[in-house]
Amino acid sequence: MDKTVREHIQALEEKRNLLSEQVMDESNAGRRNELETQLRAVQSALRFYHDALETERRFWGSAASR
């Protein structure tokens, strides 16, 4: 893996911001639907990464207190 998780999250956040702007600017309904689909996929990936990081924090936090 060439990128850290933090770098993946940062790239996804940038992509989310770009897609959000494109959705707002798009007047073609079909293209807007495509952009919204991509946006939902990016948001889903971000939730996955954030949930994984939270799980890791909880695991290592509880492991450190043993």
CHARMM internal coordinates of N, CA and C (Angstrom, degrees):
IC EDIT
DIST 1 N 1 CA 1.4359
DIST 1 CA 1 C 1.5254
ANGL 1 N 1 CA 1 C 107.75
DIST 1 C 2 N 1.3148
ANGL 1 CA 1 C 2 N 116.35
DIHE 1 N 1 CA 1 C 2 N 120.41
DIST 2 N 2 CA 1.4525
ANGL 1 C 2 N 2 CA 120.96
DIHE 1 CA 1 C 2 N 2 CA -174.92
DIST 2 CA 2 C 1.5240
ANGL 2 N 2 CA 2 C 113.32
DIHE 1 C 2 N 2 CA 2 C -81.34
DIST 2 C 3 N 1.3336
ANGL 2 CA 2 C 3 N 117.31
DIHE 2 N 2 CA 2 C 3 N -22.65
DIST 3 N 3 CA 1.4630
ANGL 2 C 3 N 3 CA 121.44
DIHE 2 CA 2 C 3 N 3 CA -176.89
DIST 3 CA 3 C 1.5236
ANGL 3 N 3 CA 3 C 110.15
DIHE 2 C 3 N 3 CA 3 C -113.98
DIST 3 C 4 N 1.3234
ANGL 3 CA 3 C 4 N 114.62
DIHE 3 N 3 CA 3 C 4 N 151.50
DIST 4 N 4 CA 1.4578
ANGL 3 C 4 N 4 CA 118.83
DIHE 3 CA 3 C 4 N 4 CA 173.71
DIST 4 CA 4 C 1.5311
ANGL 4 N 4 CA 4 C 108.36
DIHE 3 C 4 N 4 CA 4 C -79.42
DIST 4 C 5 N 1.3215
ANGL 4 CA 4 C 5 N 115.87
DIHE 4 N 4 CA 4 C 5 N 165.37
DIST 5 N 5 CA 1.4674
ANGL 4 C 5 N 5 CA 120.39
DIHE 4 CA 4 C 5 N 5 CA 177.50
DIST 5 CA 5 C 1.5246
ANGL 5 N 5 CA 5 C 109.18
DIHE 4 C 5 N 5 CA 5 C -59.93
DIST 5 C 6 N 1.3152
ANGL 5 CA 5 C 6 N 117.11
DIHE 5 N 5 CA 5 C 6 N -41.21
DIST 6 N 6 CA 1.4651
ANGL 5 C 6 N 6 CA 121.07
DIHE 5 CA 5 C 6 N 6 CA 178.88
DIST 6 CA 6 C 1.5379
ANGL 6 N 6 CA 6 C 110.61
DIHE 5 C 6 N 6 CA 6 C -58.66
DIST 6 C 7 N 1.3142
ANGL 6 CA 6 C 7 N 116.97
DIHE 6 N 6 CA 6 C 7 N -41.76
DIST 7 N 7 CA 1.4698
ANGL 6 C 7 N 7 CA 120.58
DIHE 6 CA 6 C 7 N 7 CA 178.77
DIST 7 CA 7 C 1.5244
ANGL 7 N 7 CA 7 C 111.14
DIHE 6 C 7 N 7 CA 7 C -66.34
DIST 7 C 8 N 1.3343
ANGL 7 CA 7 C 8 N 117.13
DIHE 7 N 7 CA 7 C 8 N -38.32
DIST 8 N 8 CA 1.4646
ANGL 7 C 8 N 8 CA 120.55
DIHE 7 CA 7 C 8 N 8 CA 176.40
DIST 8 CA 8 C 1.5269
ANGL 8 N 8 CA 8 C 110.33
DIHE 7 C 8 N 8 CA 8 C -62.92
DIST 8 C 9 N 1.3198
ANGL 8 CA 8 C 9 N 115.94
DIHE 8 N 8 CA 8 C 9 N -44.41
DIST 9 N 9 CA 1.4668
ANGL 8 C 9 N 9 CA 120.10
DIHE 8 CA 8 C 9 N 9 CA 179.58
DIST 9 CA 9 C 1.5269
ANGL 9 N 9 CA 9 C 110.04
DIHE 8 C 9 N 9 CA 9 C -62.39
DIST 9 C 10 N 1.3089
ANGL 9 CA 9 C 10 N 116.85
DIHE 9 N 9 CA 9 C 10 N -44.24
DIST 10 N 10 CA 1.4636
ANGL 9 C 10 N 10 CA 120.60
DIHE 9 CA 9 C 10 N 10 CA -179.86
DIST 10 CA 10 C 1.5300
ANGL 10 N 10 CA 10 C 110.80
DIHE 9 C 10 N 10 CA 10 C -61.17
DIST 10 C 11 N 1.3183
ANGL 10 CA 10 C 11 N 117.14
DIHE 10 N 10 CA 10 C 11 N -43.80
DIST 11 N 11 CA 1.4719
ANGL 10 C 11 N 11 CA 120.65
DIHE 10 CA 10 C 11 N 11 CA 179.09
DIST 11 CA 11 C 1.5320
ANGL 11 N 11 CA 11 C 110.82
DIHE 10 C 11 N 11 CA 11 C -64.02
DIST 11 C 12 N 1.3245
ANGL 11 CA 11 C 12 N 116.49
DIHE 11 N 11 CA 11 C 12 N -40.23
DIST 12 N 12 CA 1.4624
ANGL 11 C 12 N 12 CA 120.04
DIHE 11 CA 11 C 12 N 12 CA 178.55
DIST 12 CA 12 C 1.5231
ANGL 12 N 12 CA 12 C 111.60
DIHE 11 C 12 N 12 CA 12 C -66.90
DIST 12 C 13 N 1.3212
ANGL 12 CA 12 C 13 N 117.15
DIHE 12 N 12 CA 12 C 13 N -38.24
DIST 13 N 13 CA 1.4570
ANGL 12 C 13 N 13 CA 120.27
DIHE 12 CA 12 C 13 N 13 CA 178.02
DIST 13 CA 13 C 1.5264
ANGL 13 N 13 CA 13 C 110.68
DIHE 12 C 13 N 13 CA 13 C -65.09
DIST 13 C 14 N 1.3230
ANGL 13 CA 13 C 14 N 116.87
DIHE 13 N 13 CA 13 C 14 N -39.59
DIST 14 N 14 CA 1.4687
ANGL 13 C 14 N 14 CA 120.96
DIHE 13 CA 13 C 14 N 14 CA 176.75
DIST 14 CA 14 C 1.5277
ANGL 14 N 14 CA 14 C 110.30
DIHE 13 C 14 N 14 CA 14 C -64.33
DIST 14 C 15 N 1.3225
ANGL 14 CA 14 C 15 N 116.34
DIHE 14 N 14 CA 14 C 15 N -42.96
DIST 15 N 15 CA 1.4622
ANGL 14 C 15 N 15 CA 121.28
DIHE 14 CA 14 C 15 N 15 CA 178.34
DIST 15 CA 15 C 1.5321
ANGL 15 N 15 CA 15 C 110.40
DIHE 14 C 15 N 15 CA 15 C -63.25
DIST 15 C 16 N 1.3467
ANGL 15 CA 15 C 16 N 117.08
DIHE 15 N 15 CA 15 C 16 N -41.71
DIST 16 N 16 CA 1.4579
ANGL 15 C 16 N 16 CA 121.19
DIHE 15 CA 15 C 16 N 16 CA 177.97
DIST 16 CA 16 C 1.5260
ANGL 16 N 16 CA 16 C 110.69
DIHE 15 C 16 N 16 CA 16 C -60.07
DIST 16 C 17 N 1.3293
ANGL 16 CA 16 C 17 N 116.80
DIHE 16 N 16 CA 16 C 17 N -45.20
DIST 17 N 17 CA 1.4590
ANGL 16 C 17 N 17 CA 120.30
DIHE 16 CA 16 C 17 N 17 CA -179.98
DIST 17 CA 17 C 1.5315
ANGL 17 N 17 CA 17 C 111.53
DIHE 16 C 17 N 17 CA 17 C -63.33
DIST 17 C 18 N 1.3176
ANGL 17 CA 17 C 18 N 116.32
DIHE 17 N 17 CA 17 C 18 N -42.27
DIST 18 N 18 CA 1.4618
ANGL 17 C 18 N 18 CA 120.97
DIHE 17 CA 17 C 18 N 18 CA 178.80
DIST 18 CA 18 C 1.5277
ANGL 18 N 18 CA 18 C 110.84
DIHE 17 C 18 N 18 CA 18 C -63.50
DIST 18 C 19 N 1.3284
ANGL 18 CA 18 C 19 N 116.29
DIHE 18 N 18 CA 18 C 19 N -46.96
DIST 19 N 19 CA 1.4644
ANGL 18 C 19 N 19 CA 119.87
DIHE 18 CA 18 C 19 N 19 CA 179.94
DIST 19 CA 19 C 1.5265
ANGL 19 N 19 CA 19 C 111.55
DIHE 18 C 19 N 19 CA 19 C -63.49
DIST 19 C 20 N 1.3149
ANGL 19 CA 19 C 20 N 117.21
DIHE 19 N 19 CA 19 C 20 N -38.49
DIST 20 N 20 CA 1.4651
ANGL 19 C 20 N 20 CA 120.73
DIHE 19 CA 19 C 20 N 20 CA 178.27
DIST 20 CA 20 C 1.5236
ANGL 20 N 20 CA 20 C 110.50
DIHE 19 C 20 N 20 CA 20 C -60.46
DIST 20 C 21 N 1.3231
ANGL 20 CA 20 C 21 N 116.29
DIHE 20 N 20 CA 20 C 21 N -43.90
DIST 21 N 21 CA 1.4651
ANGL 20 C 21 N 21 CA 120.61
DIHE 20 CA 20 C 21 N 21 CA 177.75
DIST 21 CA 21 C 1.5215
ANGL 21 N 21 CA 21 C 110.84
DIHE 20 C 21 N 21 CA 21 C -63.65
DIST 21 C 22 N 1.3219
ANGL 21 CA 21 C 22 N 116.67
DIHE 21 N 21 CA 21 C 22 N -42.85
DIST 22 N 22 CA 1.4610
ANGL 21 C 22 N 22 CA 120.47
DIHE 21 CA 21 C 22 N 22 CA -178.82
DIST 22 CA 22 C 1.5267
ANGL 22 N 22 CA 22 C 111.12
DIHE 21 C 22 N 22 CA 22 C -64.40
DIST 22 C 23 N 1.3313
ANGL 22 CA 22 C 23 N 117.00
DIHE 22 N 22 CA 22 C 23 N -39.63
DIST 23 N 23 CA 1.4653
ANGL 22 C 23 N 23 CA 120.65
DIHE 22 CA 22 C 23 N 23 CA 178.51
DIST 23 CA 23 C 1.5204
ANGL 23 N 23 CA 23 C 109.58
DIHE 22 C 23 N 23 CA 23 C -61.12
DIST 23 C 24 N 1.3189
ANGL 23 CA 23 C 24 N 116.18
DIHE 23 N 23 CA 23 C 24 N -44.12
DIST 24 N 24 CA 1.4637
ANGL 23 C 24 N 24 CA 120.32
DIHE 23 CA 23 C 24 N 24 CA -178.33
DIST 24 CA 24 C 1.5275
ANGL 24 N 24 CA 24 C 111.75
DIHE 23 C 24 N 24 CA 24 C -65.18
DIST 24 C 25 N 1.3331
ANGL 24 CA 24 C 25 N 116.96
DIHE 24 N 24 CA 24 C 25 N -33.91
DIST 25 N 25 CA 1.4629
ANGL 24 C 25 N 25 CA 121.53
DIHE 24 CA 24 C 25 N 25 CA -176.38
DIST 25 CA 25 C 1.5228
ANGL 25 N 25 CA 25 C 113.94
DIHE 24 C 25 N 25 CA 25 C -87.29
DIST 25 C 26 N 1.3205
ANGL 25 CA 25 C 26 N 117.68
DIHE 25 N 25 CA 25 C 26 N -16.69
DIST 26 N 26 CA 1.4713
ANGL 25 C 26 N 26 CA 121.74
DIHE 25 CA 25 C 26 N 26 CA -173.84
DIST 26 CA 26 C 1.5259
ANGL 26 N 26 CA 26 C 111.14
DIHE 25 C 26 N 26 CA 26 C -78.64
DIST 26 C 27 N 1.3336
ANGL 26 CA 26 C 27 N 115.52
DIHE 26 N 26 CA 26 C 27 N 128.11
DIST 27 N 27 CA 1.4671
ANGL 26 C 27 N 27 CA 119.74
DIHE 26 CA 26 C 27 N 27 CA 178.68
DIST 27 CA 27 C 1.5311
ANGL 27 N 27 CA 27 C 112.22
DIHE 26 C 27 N 27 CA 27 C -99.15
DIST 27 C 28 N 1.3345
ANGL 27 CA 27 C 28 N 116.88
DIHE 27 N 27 CA 27 C 28 N -19.79
DIST 28 N 28 CA 1.4552
ANGL 27 C 28 N 28 CA 120.97
DIHE 27 CA 27 C 28 N 28 CA 179.00
DIST 28 CA 28 C 1.5291
ANGL 28 N 28 CA 28 C 109.12
DIHE 27 C 28 N 28 CA 28 C -80.26
DIST 28 C 29 N 1.3275
ANGL 28 CA 28 C 29 N 116.02
DIHE 28 N 28 CA 28 C 29 N 119.19
DIST 29 N 29 CA 1.4749
ANGL 28 C 29 N 29 CA 121.06
DIHE 28 CA 28 C 29 N 29 CA -174.73
DIST 29 CA 29 C 1.5273
ANGL 29 N 29 CA 29 C 112.17
DIHE 28 C 29 N 29 CA 29 C -61.18
DIST 29 C 30 N 1.3185
ANGL 29 CA 29 C 30 N 117.60
DIHE 29 N 29 CA 29 C 30 N -40.80
DIST 30 N 30 CA 1.4646
ANGL 29 C 30 N 30 CA 120.80
DIHE 29 CA 29 C 30 N 30 CA -179.70
DIST 30 CA 30 C 1.5196
ANGL 30 N 30 CA 30 C 111.85
DIHE 29 C 30 N 30 CA 30 C -63.90
DIST 30 C 31 N 1.3185
ANGL 30 CA 30 C 31 N 115.93
DIHE 30 N 30 CA 30 C 31 N -45.33
DIST 31 N 31 CA 1.4670
ANGL 30 C 31 N 31 CA 120.53
DIHE 30 CA 30 C 31 N 31 CA 179.09
DIST 31 CA 31 C 1.5330
ANGL 31 N 31 CA 31 C 110.04
DIHE 30 C 31 N 31 CA 31 C -66.19
DIST 31 C 32 N 1.3314
ANGL 31 CA 31 C 32 N 116.65
DIHE 31 N 31 CA 31 C 32 N -39.44
DIST 32 N 32 CA 1.4657
ANGL 31 C 32 N 32 CA 120.90
DIHE 31 CA 31 C 32 N 32 CA 178.94
DIST 32 CA 32 C 1.5271
ANGL 32 N 32 CA 32 C 110.28
DIHE 31 C 32 N 32 CA 32 C -61.71
DIST 32 C 33 N 1.3239
ANGL 32 CA 32 C 33 N 117.30
DIHE 32 N 32 CA 32 C 33 N -40.26
DIST 33 N 33 CA 1.4711
ANGL 32 C 33 N 33 CA 121.02
DIHE 32 CA 32 C 33 N 33 CA 177.17
DIST 33 CA 33 C 1.5210
ANGL 33 N 33 CA 33 C 111.26
DIHE 32 C 33 N 33 CA 33 C -61.65
DIST 33 C 34 N 1.3482
ANGL 33 CA 33 C 34 N 116.56
DIHE 33 N 33 CA 33 C 34 N -41.40
DIST 34 N 34 CA 1.4620
ANGL 33 C 34 N 34 CA 120.46
DIHE 33 CA 33 C 34 N 34 CA 177.54
DIST 34 CA 34 C 1.5270
ANGL 34 N 34 CA 34 C 110.84
DIHE 33 C 34 N 34 CA 34 C -61.91
DIST 34 C 35 N 1.3304
ANGL 34 CA 34 C 35 N 115.74
DIHE 34 N 34 CA 34 C 35 N -44.34
DIST 35 N 35 CA 1.4663
ANGL 34 C 35 N 35 CA 120.44
DIHE 34 CA 34 C 35 N 35 CA 179.69
DIST 35 CA 35 C 1.5258
ANGL 35 N 35 CA 35 C 111.22
DIHE 34 C 35 N 35 CA 35 C -64.02
DIST 35 C 36 N 1.3318
ANGL 35 CA 35 C 36 N 116.19
DIHE 35 N 35 CA 35 C 36 N -40.15
DIST 36 N 36 CA 1.4624
ANGL 35 C 36 N 36 CA 119.90
DIHE 35 CA 35 C 36 N 36 CA 178.54
DIST 36 CA 36 C 1.5270
ANGL 36 N 36 CA 36 C 111.64
DIHE 35 C 36 N 36 CA 36 C -64.75
DIST 36 C 37 N 1.3304
ANGL 36 CA 36 C 37 N 116.77
DIHE 36 N 36 CA 36 C 37 N -35.86
DIST 37 N 37 CA 1.4637
ANGL 36 C 37 N 37 CA 120.90
DIHE 36 CA 36 C 37 N 37 CA 176.32
DIST 37 CA 37 C 1.5280
ANGL 37 N 37 CA 37 C 110.09
DIHE 36 C 37 N 37 CA 37 C -64.20
DIST 37 C 38 N 1.3234
ANGL 37 CA 37 C 38 N 116.20
DIHE 37 N 37 CA 37 C 38 N -44.63
DIST 38 N 38 CA 1.4629
ANGL 37 C 38 N 38 CA 120.10
DIHE 37 CA 37 C 38 N 38 CA 177.53
DIST 38 CA 38 C 1.5297
ANGL 38 N 38 CA 38 C 110.76
DIHE 37 C 38 N 38 CA 38 C -63.09
DIST 38 C 39 N 1.3189
ANGL 38 CA 38 C 39 N 116.17
DIHE 38 N 38 CA 38 C 39 N -40.23
DIST 39 N 39 CA 1.4583
ANGL 38 C 39 N 39 CA 121.16
DIHE 38 CA 38 C 39 N 39 CA 179.52
DIST 39 CA 39 C 1.5275
ANGL 39 N 39 CA 39 C 111.00
DIHE 38 C 39 N 39 CA 39 C -62.27
DIST 39 C 40 N 1.3189
ANGL 39 CA 39 C 40 N 116.58
DIHE 39 N 39 CA 39 C 40 N -43.38
DIST 40 N 40 CA 1.4763
ANGL 39 C 40 N 40 CA 119.70
DIHE 39 CA 39 C 40 N 40 CA 178.04
DIST 40 CA 40 C 1.5262
ANGL 40 N 40 CA 40 C 110.99
DIHE 39 C 40 N 40 CA 40 C -62.66
DIST 40 C 41 N 1.3288
ANGL 40 CA 40 C 41 N 117.44
DIHE 40 N 40 CA 40 C 41 N -38.21
DIST 41 N 41 CA 1.4719
ANGL 40 C 41 N 41 CA 120.92
DIHE 40 CA 40 C 41 N 41 CA 178.84
DIST 41 CA 41 C 1.5311
ANGL 41 N 41 CA 41 C 110.42
DIHE 40 C 41 N 41 CA 41 C -64.61
DIST 41 C 42 N 1.3179
ANGL 41 CA 41 C 42 N 116.74
DIHE 41 N 41 CA 41 C 42 N -42.13
DIST 42 N 42 CA 1.4662
ANGL 41 C 42 N 42 CA 120.93
DIHE 41 CA 41 C 42 N 42 CA 178.88
DIST 42 CA 42 C 1.5256
ANGL 42 N 42 CA 42 C 109.72
DIHE 41 C 42 N 42 CA 42 C -65.34
DIST 42 C 43 N 1.3253
ANGL 42 CA 42 C 43 N 117.24
DIHE 42 N 42 CA 42 C 43 N -43.06
DIST 43 N 43 CA 1.4601
ANGL 42 C 43 N 43 CA 120.59
DIHE 42 CA 42 C 43 N 43 CA 178.59
DIST 43 CA 43 C 1.5256
ANGL 43 N 43 CA 43 C 111.21
DIHE 42 C 43 N 43 CA 43 C -62.88
DIST 43 C 44 N 1.3092
ANGL 43 CA 43 C 44 N 116.71
DIHE 43 N 43 CA 43 C 44 N -37.99
DIST 44 N 44 CA 1.4602
ANGL 43 C 44 N 44 CA 120.79
DIHE 43 CA 43 C 44 N 44 CA 177.83
DIST 44 CA 44 C 1.5331
ANGL 44 N 44 CA 44 C 110.83
DIHE 43 C 44 N 44 CA 44 C -64.59
DIST 44 C 45 N 1.3205
ANGL 44 CA 44 C 45 N 116.63
DIHE 44 N 44 CA 44 C 45 N -43.46
DIST 45 N 45 CA 1.4634
ANGL 44 C 45 N 45 CA 120.65
DIHE 44 CA 44 C 45 N 45 CA 178.37
DIST 45 CA 45 C 1.5295
ANGL 45 N 45 CA 45 C 110.55
DIHE 44 C 45 N 45 CA 45 C -63.36
DIST 45 C 46 N 1.3343
ANGL 45 CA 45 C 46 N 116.85
DIHE 45 N 45 CA 45 C 46 N -40.54
DIST 46 N 46 CA 1.4639
ANGL 45 C 46 N 46 CA 120.06
DIHE 45 CA 45 C 46 N 46 CA 177.71
DIST 46 CA 46 C 1.5236
ANGL 46 N 46 CA 46 C 111.56
DIHE 45 C 46 N 46 CA 46 C -62.62
DIST 46 C 47 N 1.3282
ANGL 46 CA 46 C 47 N 116.91
DIHE 46 N 46 CA 46 C 47 N -42.41
DIST 47 N 47 CA 1.4659
ANGL 46 C 47 N 47 CA 120.08
DIHE 46 CA 46 C 47 N 47 CA 177.39
DIST 47 CA 47 C 1.5256
ANGL 47 N 47 CA 47 C 110.44
DIHE 46 C 47 N 47 CA 47 C -60.62
DIST 47 C 48 N 1.3457
ANGL 47 CA 47 C 48 N 116.34
DIHE 47 N 47 CA 47 C 48 N -41.74
DIST 48 N 48 CA 1.4558
ANGL 47 C 48 N 48 CA 121.14
DIHE 47 CA 47 C 48 N 48 CA 178.78
DIST 48 CA 48 C 1.5245
ANGL 48 N 48 CA 48 C 110.76
DIHE 47 C 48 N 48 CA 48 C -58.84
DIST 48 C 49 N 1.3358
ANGL 48 CA 48 C 49 N 117.11
DIHE 48 N 48 CA 48 C 49 N -50.33
DIST 49 N 49 CA 1.4634
ANGL 48 C 49 N 49 CA 121.09
DIHE 48 CA 48 C 49 N 49 CA -179.72
DIST 49 CA 49 C 1.5234
ANGL 49 N 49 CA 49 C 111.25
DIHE 48 C 49 N 49 CA 49 C -62.02
DIST 49 C 50 N 1.3395
ANGL 49 CA 49 C 50 N 116.94
DIHE 49 N 49 CA 49 C 50 N -44.98
DIST 50 N 50 CA 1.4615
ANGL 49 C 50 N 50 CA 119.77
DIHE 49 CA 49 C 50 N 50 CA -179.13
DIST 50 CA 50 C 1.5305
ANGL 50 N 50 CA 50 C 111.12
DIHE 49 C 50 N 50 CA 50 C -64.90
DIST 50 C 51 N 1.3187
ANGL 50 CA 50 C 51 N 116.75
DIHE 50 N 50 CA 50 C 51 N -40.92
DIST 51 N 51 CA 1.4756
ANGL 50 C 51 N 51 CA 120.12
DIHE 50 CA 50 C 51 N 51 CA 177.63
DIST 51 CA 51 C 1.5278
ANGL 51 N 51 CA 51 C 111.02
DIHE 50 C 51 N 51 CA 51 C -64.25
DIST 51 C 52 N 1.3230
ANGL 51 CA 51 C 52 N 116.58
DIHE 51 N 51 CA 51 C 52 N -40.35
DIST 52 N 52 CA 1.4666
ANGL 51 C 52 N 52 CA 120.46
DIHE 51 CA 51 C 52 N 52 CA 179.00
DIST 52 CA 52 C 1.5247
ANGL 52 N 52 CA 52 C 110.47
DIHE 51 C 52 N 52 CA 52 C -64.30
DIST 52 C 53 N 1.3259
ANGL 52 CA 52 C 53 N 116.94
DIHE 52 N 52 CA 52 C 53 N -42.38
DIST 53 N 53 CA 1.4612
ANGL 52 C 53 N 53 CA 119.79
DIHE 52 CA 52 C 53 N 53 CA 178.65
DIST 53 CA 53 C 1.5297
ANGL 53 N 53 CA 53 C 111.05
DIHE 52 C 53 N 53 CA 53 C -64.96
DIST 53 C 54 N 1.3245
ANGL 53 CA 53 C 54 N 116.91
DIHE 53 N 53 CA 53 C 54 N -40.32
DIST 54 N 54 CA 1.4671
ANGL 53 C 54 N 54 CA 120.23
DIHE 53 CA 53 C 54 N 54 CA 178.61
DIST 54 CA 54 C 1.5303
ANGL 54 N 54 CA 54 C 110.69
DIHE 53 C 54 N 54 CA 54 C -64.29
DIST 54 C 55 N 1.3184
ANGL 54 CA 54 C 55 N 116.77
DIHE 54 N 54 CA 54 C 55 N -41.98
DIST 55 N 55 CA 1.4690
ANGL 54 C 55 N 55 CA 120.77
DIHE 54 CA 54 C 55 N 55 CA 177.47
DIST 55 CA 55 C 1.5198
ANGL 55 N 55 CA 55 C 110.06
DIHE 54 C 55 N 55 CA 55 C -61.21
DIST 55 C 56 N 1.3220
ANGL 55 CA 55 C 56 N 116.30
DIHE 55 N 55 CA 55 C 56 N -43.22
DIST 56 N 56 CA 1.4624
ANGL 55 C 56 N 56 CA 120.52
DIHE 55 CA 55 C 56 N 56 CA 179.32
DIST 56 CA 56 C 1.5299
ANGL 56 N 56 CA 56 C 110.81
DIHE 55 C 56 N 56 CA 56 C -63.29
DIST 56 C 57 N 1.3232
ANGL 56 CA 56 C 57 N 117.07
DIHE 56 N 56 CA 56 C 57 N -43.27
DIST 57 N 57 CA 1.4692
ANGL 56 C 57 N 57 CA 120.60
DIHE 56 CA 56 C 57 N 57 CA 178.80
DIST 57 CA 57 C 1.5278
ANGL 57 N 57 CA 57 C 110.66
DIHE 56 C 57 N 57 CA 57 C -60.53
DIST 57 C 58 N 1.3289
ANGL 57 CA 57 C 58 N 116.00
DIHE 57 N 57 CA 57 C 58 N -44.83
DIST 58 N 58 CA 1.4656
ANGL 57 C 58 N 58 CA 119.79
DIHE 57 CA 57 C 58 N 58 CA -179.76
DIST 58 CA 58 C 1.5223
ANGL 58 N 58 CA 58 C 111.24
DIHE 57 C 58 N 58 CA 58 C -64.32
DIST 58 C 59 N 1.3350
ANGL 58 CA 58 C 59 N 115.61
DIHE 58 N 58 CA 58 C 59 N -42.73
DIST 59 N 59 CA 1.4684
ANGL 58 C 59 N 59 CA 119.55
DIHE 58 CA 58 C 59 N 59 CA -179.90
DIST 59 CA 59 C 1.5162
ANGL 59 N 59 CA 59 C 110.66
DIHE 58 C 59 N 59 CA 59 C -62.48
DIST 59 C 60 N 1.3148
ANGL 59 CA 59 C 60 N 116.83
DIHE 59 N 59 CA 59 C 60 N -51.70
DIST 60 N 60 CA 1.4559
ANGL 59 C 60 N 60 CA 120.15
DIHE 59 CA 59 C 60 N 60 CA -176.58
DIST 60 CA 60 C 1.5141
ANGL 60 N 60 CA 60 C 110.85
DIHE 59 C 60 N 60 CA 60 C -70.92
DIST 60 C 61 N 1.3276
ANGL 60 CA 60 C 61 N 117.42
DIHE 60 N 60 CA 60 C 61 N -30.14
DIST 61 N 61 CA 1.4581
ANGL 60 C 61 N 61 CA 120.04
DIHE 60 CA 60 C 61 N 61 CA 176.22
DIST 61 CA 61 C 1.5147
ANGL 61 N 61 CA 61 C 111.14
DIHE 60 C 61 N 61 CA 61 C -65.96
DIST 61 C 62 N 1.3342
ANGL 61 CA 61 C 62 N 115.75
DIHE 61 N 61 CA 61 C 62 N -42.98
DIST 62 N 62 CA 1.4681
ANGL 61 C 62 N 62 CA 118.98
DIHE 61 CA 61 C 62 N 62 CA 179.30
DIST 62 CA 62 C 1.5196
ANGL 62 N 62 CA 62 C 111.33
DIHE 61 C 62 N 62 CA 62 C -74.18
DIST 62 C 63 N 1.3224
ANGL 62 CA 62 C 63 N 117.82
DIHE 62 N 62 CA 62 C 63 N -31.44
DIST 63 N 63 CA 1.4614
ANGL 62 C 63 N 63 CA 121.15
DIHE 62 CA 62 C 63 N 63 CA 178.13
DIST 63 CA 63 C 1.5253
ANGL 63 N 63 CA 63 C 110.54
DIHE 62 C 63 N 63 CA 63 C -68.85
DIST 63 C 64 N 1.3225
ANGL 63 CA 63 C 64 N 116.67
DIHE 63 N 63 CA 63 C 64 N -35.49
DIST 64 N 64 CA 1.4639
ANGL 63 C 64 N 64 CA 120.53
DIHE 63 CA 63 C 64 N 64 CA -178.93
DIST 64 CA 64 C 1.5235
ANGL 64 N 64 CA 64 C 111.68
DIHE 63 C 64 N 64 CA 64 C -71.20
DIST 64 C 65 N 1.3339
ANGL 64 CA 64 C 65 N 116.62
DIHE 64 N 64 CA 64 C 65 N -26.03
DIST 65 N 65 CA 1.4708
ANGL 64 C 65 N 65 CA 119.01
DIHE 64 CA 64 C 65 N 65 CA -177.71
DIST 65 CA 65 C 1.5213
ANGL 65 N 65 CA 65 C 112.32
DIHE 64 C 65 N 65 CA 65 C -86.87
DIST 65 C 66 N 1.3159
ANGL 65 CA 65 C 66 N 118.49
DIHE 65 N 65 CA 65 C 66 N -0.37
DIST 66 N 66 CA 1.4849
ANGL 65 C 66 N 66 CA 121.01
DIHE 65 CA 65 C 66 N 66 CA 179.96
DIST 66 CA 66 C 1.4954
ANGL 66 N 66 CA 66 C 111.99
DIHE 65 C 66 N 66 CA 66 C -80.81
END
COOR INIT
IC SEED 1 N 1 CA 1 C
IC BUILD
